[in-house]
Amino acid sequence: MAIDHNNITYEKIMTPLRDKLRTEFKGALPIYFDSKDKEINSKSLRIYPASQTFLRKKKRSYLNSYDIEMHYVINTYKSNEKALDEMYKDVTRIETVLHKNSNGGAIPYFYAGMPTIEHNINTDIPNKMVSKITVPVIYEEVHDKFVRFITSNDKFFVTSSGSFYIVKN
């Protein structure tokens, strides 16, 4: 598969992150990918990519920085102290999961720093409290060694190192 921003963002970064969070919350917090907030249960977590920045090319890899944003949404009135406590508790759990999985581990990327968290951000949706969590992620995409083809007849290719490749339809 070719190196593609969407392949890396969704398959290599967001999906493992979602899976880790689903395991942590044991299904009690619906987690989804979308560009817009959805009306799901009494609380939910939306994950989406905010930005991608190329950092540098290494000999056999590319190093990129990604900002992944999450909206923790809880359906409640602004004055509900119990819901506010639940929001802070859940957001702290999310931050703990991110901290435990920084600098490697089973996930093939690492968090470039602690997430930034904004509580009670303004939304046009009534009766919702939203916390915005921005997670900086560094990911190194290792690519295969590319060789130059010196001759071909549409079925057989010979590389500059003398290796033969046969292409079948």
Backbone torsions as a table, in degrees:
resi	resn	phi	psi	omega
1	MET	NA	139.0	-179.6
2	ALA	-69.7	155.0	175.8
3	ILE	-70.8	125.0	-174.1
4	ASP	-143.8	137.1	-179.6
5	HIS	-54.8	-44.9	-178.7
6	ASN	-68.0	-38.9	177.2
7	ASN	-57.3	-47.9	-177.1
8	ILE	-68.8	-49.5	-175.1
9	THR	-60.0	-51.3	-175.1
10	TYR	-81.7	-47.9	-174.0
11	GLU	-79.0	-36.9	-172.4
12	LYS	-99.1	-22.4	-176.3
13	ILE	-115.2	-59.0	-172.8
14	MET	-71.6	-40.4	-179.5
15	THR	-64.3	-47.8	176.1
16	PRO	-63.1	-34.2	177.3
17	LEU	-64.6	-46.4	177.5
18	ARG	-59.1	-44.5	-179.1
19	ASP	-62.5	-40.7	177.7
20	LYS	-62.5	-43.7	-179.4
21	LEU	-69.4	-37.4	176.8
22	ARG	-62.1	-40.1	177.7
23	THR	-63.9	-42.9	-179.6
24	GLU	-62.1	-44.3	-175.9
25	PHE	-91.5	-2.7	175.6
26	LYS	49.7	41.7	176.4
27	GLY	82.1	-2.9	-178.6
28	ALA	-76.7	-15.3	-179.8
29	LEU	-123.7	107.2	176.5
30	PRO	-63.1	129.8	-178.3
31	ILE	-123.4	131.5	-177.2
32	TYR	-146.6	161.0	175.1
33	PHE	-102.7	128.3	175.6
34	ASP	-172.5	159.8	177.7
35	SER	-86.2	-12.0	-178.9
36	LYS	-128.4	148.6	175.4
37	ASP	-69.3	141.4	178.6
38	LYS	-113.7	158.0	176.4
39	GLU	-87.9	95.7	-177.8
40	ILE	-131.5	118.8	175.8
41	ASN	49.5	-162.9	-179.4
42	SER	-83.5	-19.9	176.1
43	LYS	-150.5	155.6	-179.9
44	SER	-159.3	168.1	177.7
45	LEU	-131.9	122.0	178.1
46	ARG	-105.6	131.0	179.5
47	ILE	-115.6	133.5	177.9
48	TYR	-153.8	151.6	178.5
49	PRO	-78.3	136.2	179.2
50	ALA	-101.7	-40.1	-179.5
51	SER	-161.0	162.6	176.7
52	GLN	-140.3	133.2	-179.1
53	THR	-130.2	128.0	175.1
54	PHE	-74.0	126.7	179.6
55	LEU	-96.2	-53.9	177.9
56	ARG	-169.5	159.6	175.5
57	LYS	-102.7	130.5	174.1
58	LYS	-101.2	-178.0	-177.0
59	LYS	-58.2	-44.2	-177.6
60	ARG	-128.4	26.0	-179.6
61	SER	-159.6	167.5	173.9
62	TYR	-120.2	136.8	179.0
63	LEU	-110.5	121.1	-178.3
64	ASN	-126.1	153.2	173.9
65	SER	-111.5	134.1	179.7
66	TYR	-123.8	139.4	169.6
67	ASP	-105.8	115.8	178.5
68	ILE	-104.7	127.2	179.4
69	GLU	-108.1	146.8	177.4
70	MET	-131.5	138.4	172.3
71	HIS	-112.2	115.0	171.7
72	TYR	-90.4	117.7	-175.6
73	VAL	-117.3	130.8	175.2
74	ILE	-128.0	132.0	-179.8
75	ASN	-81.8	113.1	180.0
76	THR	-169.1	172.4	171.5
77	TYR	-85.0	149.5	-176.6
78	LYS	-58.3	-26.8	-175.4
79	SER	-91.3	5.6	-176.5
80	ASN	-81.4	102.6	-177.3
81	GLU	-65.7	-38.0	-179.4
82	LYS	-62.8	-43.3	178.4
83	ALA	-66.7	-37.8	177.9
84	LEU	-63.0	-42.9	176.5
85	ASP	-61.8	-42.0	178.6
86	GLU	-63.3	-40.3	178.7
87	MET	-62.4	-48.1	179.9
88	TYR	-61.5	-40.6	179.5
89	LYS	-63.5	-46.6	-179.2
90	ASP	-66.8	-41.1	179.6
91	VAL	-65.5	-36.5	175.7
92	THR	-64.9	-38.6	176.0
93	ARG	-62.7	-41.6	178.1
94	ILE	-62.1	-44.7	179.4
95	GLU	-62.4	-38.2	178.3
96	THR	-65.4	-42.6	176.9
97	VAL	-60.0	-42.7	178.8
98	LEU	-63.8	-42.1	-179.2
99	HIS	-66.2	-39.9	179.4
100	LYS	-65.8	-27.5	-176.4
101	ASN	-104.9	23.3	178.3
102	SER	-85.5	160.6	176.6
103	ASN	55.5	50.6	174.0
104	GLY	102.4	-135.8	-176.6
105	GLY	88.4	-155.6	-177.9
106	ALA	-73.5	-20.2	179.3
107	ILE	-89.6	133.6	-172.5
108	PRO	-79.8	31.6	175.3
109	TYR	-149.3	172.9	176.5
110	PHE	-137.0	154.9	179.8
111	TYR	-78.5	132.2	-174.5
112	ALA	-80.2	0.6	179.4
113	GLY	167.9	178.7	178.3
114	MET	-70.3	146.8	179.1
115	PRO	-68.8	152.4	171.6
116	THR	-95.9	138.2	-175.0
117	ILE	-127.1	130.4	173.8
118	GLU	-120.5	121.6	179.0
119	HIS	-94.7	150.6	175.9
120	ASN	55.0	46.8	177.2
121	ILE	-70.3	152.1	-178.5
122	ASN	-74.0	130.1	172.5
123	THR	-132.6	159.6	178.4
124	ASP	-83.1	-1.6	-177.0
125	ILE	-88.3	122.6	-179.8
126	PRO	-73.3	154.2	175.5
127	ASN	58.7	38.2	175.0
128	LYS	-135.1	142.4	170.0
129	MET	-113.6	136.2	-174.5
130	VAL	-128.4	132.8	170.0
131	SER	-110.8	132.1	179.2
132	LYS	-104.8	124.1	-178.6
133	ILE	-116.6	120.1	178.2
134	THR	-108.1	121.1	-175.7
135	VAL	-111.7	116.4	174.5
136	PRO	-82.2	129.2	-176.6
137	VAL	-127.0	135.2	172.3
138	ILE	-105.6	130.1	178.6
139	TYR	-133.4	134.1	178.5
140	GLU	-109.2	114.4	179.1
141	GLU	-93.8	111.3	179.2
142	VAL	-86.1	131.0	179.5
143	HIS	-112.2	158.7	180.0
144	ASP	-71.7	158.3	175.5
145	LYS	-71.6	128.8	179.8
146	PHE	-98.0	140.7	178.2
147	VAL	-121.0	158.2	-179.0
148	ARG	-94.4	130.5	176.0
149	PHE	-84.9	130.5	-178.4
150	ILE	-100.4	-20.6	177.8
151	THR	-156.4	152.6	176.8
152	SER	-160.6	157.9	174.2
153	ASN	-129.7	31.7	-178.6
154	ASP	73.9	-6.7	176.1
155	LYS	-128.8	-33.5	-179.2
156	PHE	-119.4	133.1	177.2
157	PHE	-122.3	141.1	176.4
158	VAL	-119.1	126.5	-179.0
159	THR	-86.9	170.1	179.2
160	SER	-64.2	-19.0	178.4
161	SER	-90.5	-2.6	177.9
162	GLY	94.5	2.9	178.2
163	SER	-77.3	145.2	178.6
164	PHE	-105.0	139.8	174.3
165	TYR	-125.9	134.9	177.5
166	ILE	-109.4	129.2	-179.4
167	VAL	-107.0	123.2	178.5
168	LYS	-110.3	146.7	177.9
169	ASN	-84.2	NA	NA
